[in-house]
Amino acid sequence: MSYFDINGAYFSKKNMQYLSSGQCASICHNKEIVFKEYFSDTLPNCRLSPKMFDILKSINNKHFIKLFNIYSDMNLIELIKYKTNIRKFFVDAYTAEYYSDDSVNVLYESIDYILENFSELEKLFDIFTDNSIITDDVKRQNTILSHNGIIIIDPDTFYISSLPSQDISIENKKEILTLFRSICTSNIRNMENHNDILKKINLDLADIEINNNTNVTYEIFKKLKYVKKPIDYLIK
């Protein structure tokens, strides 16, 4: 495979190491950048478009992946066709910053970790809303949980919507709540009484009604304000 960016510059992943793979792509890295390569049968709605990439790349936020460049898999003939405007540019891969995941278990962190991070995430998601972007598939597997903060790293299925801004806002607030639920439940499988804890997360801690005016972080705070760590709330 030969990858070229939108200006026709060649990219080589020769010195990169395999990191992981999912349903739509595989990822390799060199401890500085990641190279995400879509599988050939990955549908367009699971890939970043050039337009979406440009919008997301312009968002400079410490809680969101820093995107670098997009690439198309082209042979020499296809490259010539692209440069002569006969062939369109299809996104087959992209590069972004590499992040180390500390696998923080938020249940045992100070509640300040959740409150500070989700307050910042709500501001980030407001930026998405302002750009008419509906977020999607925001979950533990698509985030970095480091001691320095929570980082959203997989925006491949985000999409631009023609819905009114308040409706987009509601959808994005629901995704924030989905992320909260996901990171709370990600490390409870081996815990004693994990079924009871799971039920309390889903039916109590993360049971928050969402509307256009909901401040998700404040609603989380109201539930956790009398404990030092989320686990204290769940086992009391």
N, C-alpha and C positions, 0 to 999 in steps of 0.2 A: 504494500500500500504506500502511496506517495501523497503526502499532505501539503497543501498550499494554502496560505492565508488569502484574504480578500484582495491583497495587492500582488499576489502571485509569488510571494516568498515561500521557500521550502522549509518544512519543519521535520526534524528527525528525532525519533524517540529512542535512538540506539542505546544510550547510556541510562535509560530509565528502568526501574524495577516495578514489577507487578504489585499493586496495592490491594485491589478488591474488584468485585464485579457485582452487577445487579441484573434486573430483568432487561434493561435497555442499553447498558454500556459497561465497558471495563475501564479501569483506572490504573495508570502507572504513575510513578513519581521519581524525583531525584532529590527529595528532601527540601527543595526550594519551590518547585512548581509541580502541579499535577496535570496530567494529560488525560482527558476523558474522551474515550473513543466509542461512539455509538455503534451498536450492532447494525448490520446491513438491513435487517428487517424491522428496525425501530421506526415506529410511525412518526409522522411530522409533529403530532401534538405531544410527543414525548421528547422532542428536541428543541433546543433554543433556536429561534429564527434569528437572522441577522439584525432585524429591527429590535427584537426583545433583548438580544445580547447587548446592543448599544445602549439601550435604556438602563439595563441592570448594571452594566459596566460603569455608568456615570454615577451610580449610587455609592458614595464613599461612606461606609458605615462599619464600625469595628465588629458589628454583629452579623455582617453579611459577607459572603465570600467575595474576595477580590478577583475579578475576572480580567484576563489578559488578552486573549486573542481567539479567533475562530478559524477553523480549517475545513477544507473540502478535499475529499479523496479523489484525485484526478490523475489520469495518465497524461502523457505529453500532448496527445491529440485533444483531449478534453480541456487541458490547460489553454491550448491555443484557441479553442472555441470559446472558452470563458473570456479570454483577453480580447477577443473580437466580438464580444456581446452576442454570441450565438448560444452559448450555454449559460444558465443561471448558476449562482453560487449556492450550493446546498451545504448546510452545516453538518459535517460528519464527525467533528471533534472540536474540543476547545481546551485552552489552558487556563489555569487559575492558580492562586496561591496555595501552597501546601500548609496544612495545619496539623499540629500534633494533638491527638485526643487524649486527655488525662482520664477519661471515663469517670468523671465526677459523679458520685451518687448523691443527687440533690436532697434525698431524704435525710441524709446525715450532715448536710451543710447547714450553716446558720440560715434562718429564713431570709436574712438580708441578701444572700446569694440569689434566691429566687426573685425577691421583690426588686432588687436593683436591675437584674438582667431582664426581667419581664417588663419593667417600666421602660427600659431602653428599646426592647423589642417592639413594644406598642408604638413608639415613635417611628421605628423603622417601618412598621406595617402601615403607618399613616402615610409614609412616603410612597409605598406601593399603591395605596388608595389614590393618592394625588395624581399618580401616573396611570390611573384606570387599570391597574394590575390586580387580578385576583390570584392569591397565592394558593398552592395546592401541594398535597403530599408533604406537609411540614410535620415531621415526626422525629423521634430520637435517632433513628437510623440515618437521617439526613441532616444531622446537626453534629457539631463538635461541642463536647462538654469539657471545657478546660477550666483550670483554676482562675484564668483571666476572664472567663465569660462564656456565654453561649453564642455559637456562630451557625447561621443557616448556610448550608453548603450545597444544596441541590435544588436549584430553581428551574429545572428542566421543564416541568409541567405548569409553571406559572403562565398565565395568559392575559391578554388585553381584553377587557369587556366593555360593551356599550351600555351596560346597566347604569342607572343613576349612582352617583357617588355614595349615597347613604347605603345603598344595597351592597355595593362593593365593600364598603367599610364593615358591614355586618358579616359578610363572608370571611373577611380577613380576621376579624375578631374571633370568629369560630375556629379559624386555623390556629390562632394563638392559644386558645383553650385546648385544642387538640394536641398541640405541642406540650403544653403543661401536663396534660393527662399522660401523654406518652413517656415523657422523661421521668415522671413519678412511678410509673408501672414497670419501667425497663429493668429494674434491679431487684424485684421482689420475689422472683421465682423460687429461690432457695431459702427464703426467709420463713421462719416459723409462722404458722397461721397466715400464709400468704394469700389464701383465698379470702379471708376476712379483710385483710389489708386492701386487696384489689377491689373488693366491694365498697369499702369505705372511700377509696379514691374516686371510683366512678359514680357512686351514688351520694357522695357528700362533698369531699374536698373539691372535686372538679365539676360538681353539679352547679353550674352557673348559668343563669338565663342571659342570653345575648340579645341586645338590641343596639341601635345606632349610638346610644349614649353610654353603653356599658364601658366602664374602665376595668378591664380584666384584672390588672394588678391590684387595684383597690379591693376588688371582690375577693381575691386570694388573701390579701392582707387581713380582711375582716375575719376570715376563717383561722388564720395562723397567728394572730396578734398576741395570743396568750401562751404561746410555746416558743422555745428557742430554736427547735429544729422540726421540720415537717414530720419526721418519724414519731415525735412526741405526740403530735395530734392524732396520728393514725393508730397508736397502740394504747391510748389512754382509755 
